[in-house]
Amino acid sequence: MAGYAVECALKACIAKRTQQHDFPAKKLANDSHTHDLAKLLDLAKLKGELDAEFLSNPQFEAQWEIILRWSEESRYERRMAYQAQDLLNAIENETGGLLPWIRARW
């Protein structure tokens, strides 16, 4: 379920791009109806910032790769406890997790 937190955070960044009383672009709204984290990152216009973060912090790229393995179906898969813990650490870690990084941008 932790992957949904990343999905929602990216969707919050996308939503932030729409100002109050604006009518969102139909394509952006339709494209946002996905669980694909890489696509949501692009729609949130954070890909360039993430790539820059990778250059300054190679470990962050490894965290992103762990997170990209998540899918909405993965919650039904039987996973070893260490895999689930790796995902949680990649998402939540206050000093290197993706969620704090995204939170600073929404």
C-alpha positions in Angstrom: 0.0 0.0 0.0 3.0 2.3 0.5 3.3 2.8 -3.3 -0.1 4.5 -3.3 1.5 7.2 -1.1 4.0 8.0 -3.8 1.2 7.9 -6.4 -0.9 10.3 -4.4 2.1 12.6 -3.7 2.8 12.8 -7.5 -0.8 13.5 -8.2 -0.8 16.3 -5.6 2.1 17.9 -7.5 0.1 17.6 -10.8 -3.0 19.1 -9.1 -0.9 22.0 -7.8 -0.3 23.0 -11.4 -4.1 23.8 -11.7 -5.0 27.1 -10.1 -8.3 27.7 -8.4 -11.1 28.5 -10.9 -9.0 27.0 -13.8 -10.4 24.3 -15.9 -7.7 21.6 -16.1 -6.6 20.4 -19.6 -8.5 17.3 -20.5 -5.4 15.4 -21.7 -3.6 16.1 -18.4 -6.6 15.0 -16.4 -7.0 11.8 -18.5 -3.3 11.0 -18.5 -3.2 11.4 -14.7 -5.6 8.5 -14.2 -2.7 6.0 -14.0 -0.8 4.1 -11.4 2.4 4.4 -13.5 4.8 6.3 -11.3 7.3 7.2 -14.0 4.5 8.6 -16.1 3.1 10.6 -13.1 6.6 11.9 -12.5 6.7 13.3 -16.0 3.2 14.8 -15.7 4.2 16.5 -12.4 7.1 18.0 -14.4 9.6 16.6 -11.8 11.7 14.4 -14.1 14.4 17.0 -14.6 14.7 17.7 -10.9 14.8 13.9 -10.2 17.6 13.4 -12.8 19.5 16.3 -11.2 19.1 14.6 -7.8 20.5 11.4 -9.3 23.7 13.2 -10.3 24.2 14.6 -6.9 23.1 11.5 -5.0 23.5 8.2 -6.8 21.9 6.3 -3.9 18.7 8.2 -4.6 18.6 6.6 -8.0 18.8 3.2 -6.4 15.9 4.1 -4.2 13.8 5.2 -7.2 14.6 1.9 -8.9 13.2 0.0 -5.9 10.1 2.2 -6.0 9.5 1.7 -9.7 9.1 -2.1 -9.1 5.9 -1.3 -7.3 2.6 -1.6 -9.1 -1.0 -1.6 -8.0 -1.0 -5.4 -8.4 2.2 -5.9 -6.2 0.1 -5.6 -3.0 -1.3 -9.0 -3.9 2.0 -10.6 -4.4 3.7 -12.6 -1.7 6.9 -10.7 -0.9 9.7 -11.4 1.5 9.7 -9.1 4.5 13.1 -7.5 3.4 11.6 -6.5 0.0 8.7 -4.8 1.7 11.1 -3.1 4.1 13.3 -1.9 1.2 10.3 -0.4 -0.4 9.2 1.4 2.8 12.7 2.7 3.3 13.0 3.9 -0.3 9.7 5.8 0.1 9.7 7.1 3.7 13.3 7.6 4.8 13.6 11.2 6.0 17.1 11.6 4.7 16.9 9.9 1.4 13.4 8.7 0.7 11.3 9.7 -2.3 8.2 10.9 -0.3 10.1 13.6 1.6 11.7 14.7 -1.7 8.3 15.0 -3.4 6.7 16.6 -0.4 9.2 19.5 -0.7 7.9 20.1 -4.2 4.1 20.1 -3.7 
